[in-house]
Amino acid sequence: MDKQNFIIKMATVLGVVAIVIVSLVMMSQKNDMDYQFSATATGKVFAKPDIANLTVGLKTEAKPTAAVAVKDNTDKMNEVIKVLKDLGIEEKDIKTTNYNLNPVYDWTDRSGQQLKGYEVSQNVEVKIRDLNKIGDAIAKTTEKGANQVGNISFTIDDEFELKNQARQEAIKKAKEKAEAIVGETGIDLGKIVNVYENQISYPSYVNYSKDMAYGMGGVEESLQAPTVQAGQNEVVVEATVVWEVK
């Protein structure tokens, strides 16, 4: 037998051995899965949020030049941001999320499209850590020219302990579900071999005592602060517990 044929035969043998090993591993894993039982349940914890997120925006009317539009918007937005800081909101909790300078056109059948001027829109996202200041933030920014206010959402700054509680409840319920099924079927469960977790986010509940309509800005008179109720947030954890079957 020459050297080349020997190498070819050895490579073939090694290939067959590798295929057999992979097949045995796959069959072993499949058999393991065939003798497992799992139950899934959710745990829920309700807690009052401690942070409010509010979007405050300002859109200026069309101005004859882009420079005038930018200056008008900048002056008003600076006043809006100043009043937020005067309420005790830190600079780190005020974030610009949108800024647009756009031409504005008029259209007539006689003249067609004509440039009317330029408008600027700017939005800031405000994180309010003192929930008692939500109404004042809305009213006072509106007084200073904000005319797009809304998108309120409530969050919890640190959910770690709440998620632990929800996880404990989910695992407890999964075990109770497994016990009920085992009682009906007679399956003999062994030890727990795995646990999977899936966190689920639900929107916060927001209640308003009065409508907060867009387009309230541009007024100079003092406005009554609207009452905004934070309600409760729901922290949910879904857990799947896996047992071996004897």
Contacts in CASP RR format, 6 or more apart in sequence:
PFRMAT RR
TARGET T0000
AUTHOR 0000-0000-0000
METHOD contacts of the structure
MODEL  1
MDKQNFIIKMATVLGVVAIVIVSLVMMSQKNDMDYQFSATATGKVFAKPD
IANLTVGLKTEAKPTAAVAVKDNTDKMNEVIKVLKDLGIEEKDIKTTNYN
LNPVYDWTDRSGQQLKGYEVSQNVEVKIRDLNKIGDAIAKTTEKGANQVG
NISFTIDDEFELKNQARQEAIKKAKEKAEAIVGETGIDLGKIVNVYENQI
SYPSYVNYSKDMAYGMGGVEESLQAPTVQAGQNEVVVEATVVWEVK
35 244 0 8 1.000
35 245 0 8 1.000
36 193 0 8 1.000
36 242 0 8 1.000
36 243 0 8 1.000
36 244 0 8 1.000
36 245 0 8 1.000
37 178 0 8 1.000
37 181 0 8 1.000
37 187 0 8 1.000
37 189 0 8 1.000
37 242 0 8 1.000
37 243 0 8 1.000
37 244 0 8 1.000
37 245 0 8 1.000
38 240 0 8 1.000
38 241 0 8 1.000
38 242 0 8 1.000
38 243 0 8 1.000
39 174 0 8 1.000
39 175 0 8 1.000
39 177 0 8 1.000
39 178 0 8 1.000
39 181 0 8 1.000
39 240 0 8 1.000
39 241 0 8 1.000
40 174 0 8 1.000
40 177 0 8 1.000
40 238 0 8 1.000
40 239 0 8 1.000
40 240 0 8 1.000
40 241 0 8 1.000
41 170 0 8 1.000
41 171 0 8 1.000
41 172 0 8 1.000
41 173 0 8 1.000
41 174 0 8 1.000
41 176 0 8 1.000
41 177 0 8 1.000
41 238 0 8 1.000
41 239 0 8 1.000
42 166 0 8 1.000
42 170 0 8 1.000
42 173 0 8 1.000
42 200 0 8 1.000
42 236 0 8 1.000
42 237 0 8 1.000
42 238 0 8 1.000
42 239 0 8 1.000
43 166 0 8 1.000
43 167 0 8 1.000
43 169 0 8 1.000
43 170 0 8 1.000
43 173 0 8 1.000
43 236 0 8 1.000
43 237 0 8 1.000
43 238 0 8 1.000
43 239 0 8 1.000
44 166 0 8 1.000
44 169 0 8 1.000
44 234 0 8 1.000
44 235 0 8 1.000
44 236 0 8 1.000
45 162 0 8 1.000
45 163 0 8 1.000
45 165 0 8 1.000
45 166 0 8 1.000
45 169 0 8 1.000
45 234 0 8 1.000
45 235 0 8 1.000
46 232 0 8 1.000
46 233 0 8 1.000
46 234 0 8 1.000
46 235 0 8 1.000
47 156 0 8 1.000
47 162 0 8 1.000
47 232 0 8 1.000
47 233 0 8 1.000
47 235 0 8 1.000
48 230 0 8 1.000
48 231 0 8 1.000
48 232 0 8 1.000
48 233 0 8 1.000
49 131 0 8 1.000
49 154 0 8 1.000
49 155 0 8 1.000
49 156 0 8 1.000
49 204 0 8 1.000
49 230 0 8 1.000
49 231 0 8 1.000
49 232 0 8 1.000
49 233 0 8 1.000
50 129 0 8 1.000
50 131 0 8 1.000
50 156 0 8 1.000
50 157 0 8 1.000
51 127 0 8 1.000
51 128 0 8 1.000
51 129 0 8 1.000
51 154 0 8 1.000
51 155 0 8 1.000
51 156 0 8 1.000
51 157 0 8 1.000
52 127 0 8 1.000
52 128 0 8 1.000
52 131 0 8 1.000
52 134 0 8 1.000
52 152 0 8 1.000
52 153 0 8 1.000
52 154 0 8 1.000
52 228 0 8 1.000
52 230 0 8 1.000
53 125 0 8 1.000
53 126 0 8 1.000
53 127 0 8 1.000
53 128 0 8 1.000
53 151 0 8 1.000
53 152 0 8 1.000
53 153 0 8 1.000
53 154 0 8 1.000
53 155 0 8 1.000
54 125 0 8 1.000
54 126 0 8 1.000
54 128 0 8 1.000
54 134 0 8 1.000
54 137 0 8 1.000
54 138 0 8 1.000
54 149 0 8 1.000
54 150 0 8 1.000
54 151 0 8 1.000
54 152 0 8 1.000
55 97 0 8 1.000
55 123 0 8 1.000
55 124 0 8 1.000
55 125 0 8 1.000
55 126 0 8 1.000
55 148 0 8 1.000
55 149 0 8 1.000
55 150 0 8 1.000
55 151 0 8 1.000
56 80 0 8 1.000
56 84 0 8 1.000
56 123 0 8 1.000
56 124 0 8 1.000
56 126 0 8 1.000
56 137 0 8 1.000
56 141 0 8 1.000
56 146 0 8 1.000
56 148 0 8 1.000
56 149 0 8 1.000
56 150 0 8 1.000
57 80 0 8 1.000
57 121 0 8 1.000
57 122 0 8 1.000
57 123 0 8 1.000
57 124 0 8 1.000
57 146 0 8 1.000
57 147 0 8 1.000
57 148 0 8 1.000
57 149 0 8 1.000
58 73 0 8 1.000
58 76 0 8 1.000
58 77 0 8 1.000
58 80 0 8 1.000
58 121 0 8 1.000
58 122 0 8 1.000
58 123 0 8 1.000
58 145 0 8 1.000
58 146 0 8 1.000
58 147 0 8 1.000
58 148 0 8 1.000
59 119 0 8 1.000
59 120 0 8 1.000
59 121 0 8 1.000
59 122 0 8 1.000
59 147 0 8 1.000
59 148 0 8 1.000
60 69 0 8 1.000
60 72 0 8 1.000
60 73 0 8 1.000
60 76 0 8 1.000
60 119 0 8 1.000
60 120 0 8 1.000
60 121 0 8 1.000
61 119 0 8 1.000
62 69 0 8 1.000
62 104 0 8 1.000
62 116 0 8 1.000
62 117 0 8 1.000
62 118 0 8 1.000
62 119 0 8 1.000
63 69 0 8 1.000
63 72 0 8 1.000
63 117 0 8 1.000
63 118 0 8 1.000
63 119 0 8 1.000
64 117 0 8 1.000
64 118 0 8 1.000
65 117 0 8 1.000
65 118 0 8 1.000
66 101 0 8 1.000
66 118 0 8 1.000
68 118 0 8 1.000
69 101 0 8 1.000
69 117 0 8 1.000
69 118 0 8 1.000
69 119 0 8 1.000
69 120 0 8 1.000
70 101 0 8 1.000
70 120 0 8 1.000
72 120 0 8 1.000
73 120 0 8 1.000
73 121 0 8 1.000
73 122 0 8 1.000
76 144 0 8 1.000
76 145 0 8 1.000
77 122 0 8 1.000
77 124 0 8 1.000
79 144 0 8 1.000
79 145 0 8 1.000
80 124 0 8 1.000
80 141 0 8 1.000
80 144 0 8 1.000
80 145 0 8 1.000
80 146 0 8 1.000
81 94 0 8 1.000
81 124 0 8 1.000
82 144 0 8 1.000
83 140 0 8 1.000
83 141 0 8 1.000
83 143 0 8 1.000
83 144 0 8 1.000
84 94 0 8 1.000
84 126 0 8 1.000
84 137 0 8 1.000
84 140 0 8 1.000
84 141 0 8 1.000
85 91 0 8 1.000
85 94 0 8 1.000
87 133 0 8 1.000
87 136 0 8 1.000
87 137 0 8 1.000
87 140 0 8 1.000
88 130 0 8 1.000
88 133 0 8 1.000
89 126 0 8 1.000
89 127 0 8 1.000
89 128 0 8 1.000
89 129 0 8 1.000
89 133 0 8 1.000
89 137 0 8 1.000
93 126 0 8 1.000
93 127 0 8 1.000
93 128 0 8 1.000
93 129 0 8 1.000
94 124 0 8 1.000
94 125 0 8 1.000
94 126 0 8 1.000
94 127 0 8 1.000
95 124 0 8 1.000
95 125 0 8 1.000
95 126 0 8 1.000
95 127 0 8 1.000
96 122 0 8 1.000
96 123 0 8 1.000
96 124 0 8 1.000
96 125 0 8 1.000
97 123 0 8 1.000
97 124 0 8 1.000
97 125 0 8 1.000
98 121 0 8 1.000
98 122 0 8 1.000
98 123 0 8 1.000
99 120 0 8 1.000
99 121 0 8 1.000
99 122 0 8 1.000
99 123 0 8 1.000
100 120 0 8 1.000
100 121 0 8 1.000
100 122 0 8 1.000
101 118 0 8 1.000
101 119 0 8 1.000
101 120 0 8 1.000
102 118 0 8 1.000
102 119 0 8 1.000
102 120 0 8 1.000
102 121 0 8 1.000
103 115 0 8 1.000
103 117 0 8 1.000
103 118 0 8 1.000
104 115 0 8 1.000
104 116 0 8 1.000
104 117 0 8 1.000
104 118 0 8 1.000
104 119 0 8 1.000
105 113 0 8 1.000
105 114 0 8 1.000
105 115 0 8 1.000
105 116 0 8 1.000
106 113 0 8 1.000
106 114 0 8 1.000
106 116 0 8 1.000
107 113 0 8 1.000
107 114 0 8 1.000
108 114 0 8 1.000
121 148 0 8 1.000
123 148 0 8 1.000
126 137 0 8 1.000
128 134 0 8 1.000
128 137 0 8 1.000
129 157 0 8 1.000
131 230 0 8 1.000
134 152 0 8 1.000
134 228 0 8 1.000
135 225 0 8 1.000
135 226 0 8 1.000
135 227 0 8 1.000
135 228 0 8 1.000
136 225 0 8 1.000
138 149 0 8 1.000
138 150 0 8 1.000
138 212 0 8 1.000
138 225 0 8 1.000
138 226 0 8 1.000
138 228 0 8 1.000
139 222 0 8 1.000
139 223 0 8 1.000
139 224 0 8 1.000
139 225 0 8 1.000
139 226 0 8 1.000
140 225 0 8 1.000
141 149 0 8 1.000
142 149 0 8 1.000
142 216 0 8 1.000
142 217 0 8 1.000
142 218 0 8 1.000
142 219 0 8 1.000
142 223 0 8 1.000
143 217 0 8 1.000
143 219 0 8 1.000
143 220 0 8 1.000
143 221 0 8 1.000
143 222 0 8 1.000
143 223 0 8 1.000
145 217 0 8 1.000
145 218 0 8 1.000
145 219 0 8 1.000
146 217 0 8 1.000
147 214 0 8 1.000
147 215 0 8 1.000
147 216 0 8 1.000
147 217 0 8 1.000
147 218 0 8 1.000
148 214 0 8 1.000
148 215 0 8 1.000
149 212 0 8 1.000
149 214 0 8 1.000
149 216 0 8 1.000
150 212 0 8 1.000
150 214 0 8 1.000
152 206 0 8 1.000
152 228 0 8 1.000
153 203 0 8 1.000
153 204 0 8 1.000
153 206 0 8 1.000
154 204 0 8 1.000
154 205 0 8 1.000
154 206 0 8 1.000
154 230 0 8 1.000
154 231 0 8 1.000
154 233 0 8 1.000
155 204 0 8 1.000
155 233 0 8 1.000
156 162 0 8 1.000
156 233 0 8 1.000
156 235 0 8 1.000
159 235 0 8 1.000
162 235 0 8 1.000
163 199 0 8 1.000
163 235 0 8 1.000
163 237 0 8 1.000
165 235 0 8 1.000
166 235 0 8 1.000
166 236 0 8 1.000
166 237 0 8 1.000
167 197 0 8 1.000
167 237 0 8 1.000
167 239 0 8 1.000
169 237 0 8 1.000
170 197 0 8 1.000
170 237 0 8 1.000
170 238 0 8 1.000
170 239 0 8 1.000
171 195 0 8 1.000
171 239 0 8 1.000
171 241 0 8 1.000
174 239 0 8 1.000
174 240 0 8 1.000
174 241 0 8 1.000
175 241 0 8 1.000
178 189 0 8 1.000
178 241 0 8 1.000
178 243 0 8 1.000
181 187 0 8 1.000
182 188 0 8 1.000
182 189 0 8 1.000
187 245 0 8 1.000
188 245 0 8 1.000
188 246 0 8 1.000
189 243 0 8 1.000
189 244 0 8 1.000
189 245 0 8 1.000
189 246 0 8 1.000
190 243 0 8 1.000
190 244 0 8 1.000
190 245 0 8 1.000
190 246 0 8 1.000
191 243 0 8 1.000
191 244 0 8 1.000
192 241 0 8 1.000
192 242 0 8 1.000
192 243 0 8 1.000
193 242 0 8 1.000
193 243 0 8 1.000
193 244 0 8 1.000
194 241 0 8 1.000
194 242 0 8 1.000
195 239 0 8 1.000
195 240 0 8 1.000
195 241 0 8 1.000
195 242 0 8 1.000
196 239 0 8 1.000
196 240 0 8 1.000
196 242 0 8 1.000
197 237 0 8 1.000
197 238 0 8 1.000
197 239 0 8 1.000
197 240 0 8 1.000
198 237 0 8 1.000
198 238 0 8 1.000
198 239 0 8 1.000
198 240 0 8 1.000
199 236 0 8 1.000
199 237 0 8 1.000
199 238 0 8 1.000
200 236 0 8 1.000
200 237 0 8 1.000
200 238 0 8 1.000
201 236 0 8 1.000
202 233 0 8 1.000
202 234 0 8 1.000
202 236 0 8 1.000
204 230 0 8 1.000
204 231 0 8 1.000
204 232 0 8 1.000
204 233 0 8 1.000
205 231 0 8 1.000
205 232 0 8 1.000
205 233 0 8 1.000
206 228 0 8 1.000
206 229 0 8 1.000
206 230 0 8 1.000
206 231 0 8 1.000
207 228 0 8 1.000
207 229 0 8 1.000
207 231 0 8 1.000
208 226 0 8 1.000
208 227 0 8 1.000
208 228 0 8 1.000
208 229 0 8 1.000
209 226 0 8 1.000
209 227 0 8 1.000
209 228 0 8 1.000
209 229 0 8 1.000
210 226 0 8 1.000
210 227 0 8 1.000
212 226 0 8 1.000
216 223 0 8 1.000
END
